[in-house]
Structure formats: structure tokens, C-alpha cells
Amino acid sequence: MSDLFMEKDRGARAEALLRDETLLGAFDVLENGYMDAWLQTTARDAEGRERLFLMVKTLHAVKSNLEETVTTGKFASMQLEQTE
């Protein structure tokens, strides 16, 4: 049962982060910066574009992980309600 409480709590904290304007703004600034840098690469800079692509993908992976944590927390909350 303690795992369900922990998942519920983690989900609530992840949800709060995804609503936090400062964090969302940081994600936007980073993604826009990576995209601007990508657009400024030269045709010969395949390595630089690949690095920027991976940075954008990593940023998206962080967001996805937070969203998955929210979903897991909601399922944990539903399980806890059913056991009460």
C-alpha cells in the first residue's frame, strides 16, 4: 500500500510541475533556443544538427516522463479509493 501512496504523491508533484509557469517557460525557452540554433547550422554541420536534435528529444522525454508520472499517480489514487 505504501507504494500506492508514494505513486499518488509523486503524481501530484509531477502534475504541479507541469502546471508551473516557470518550468513550462524554461522548457519553451530551451526548445526555442535549440530550434533557433538548428536553423543557424551550416549545411556541413550534420554533427551539430544531430546534437541539437538529441537535445530536443531529451527535453521531450523529460516532459513525457512527468506526464507518465501524473498518469501513474492518478491510477494509484483510483486504486486507493477502491480499497477504502
Residue, then its C-alpha position, 0 to 999 in steps of 0.5 A: m500500500s505504501d507504494l500506492f501512496m508514494e505513486k499518488d504523491r509523486g503524481a501530484r508533484a509531477e502534475a504541479l510541475l507541469r502546471d508551473e509557469t516557470l518550468l513550462g517557460a524554461f522548457d519553451v525557452l530551451e526548445n526555442g533556443y535549440m530550434d533557433a540554433w538548428l536553423q543557424t547550422t551550416a549545411r556541413d554541420a550534420e554533427g551539430r544538427e544531430r546534437l541539437f536534435l538529441m537535445v530536443k528529444t531529451l527535453h521531450a522525454v523529460k516532459s513525457n516522463l512527468e506526464e507518465t508520472v501524473t498518469t501513474g499517480k492518478f491510477a494509484s489514487m483510483q486504486l486507493e479509493q477502491t480499497e477504502 
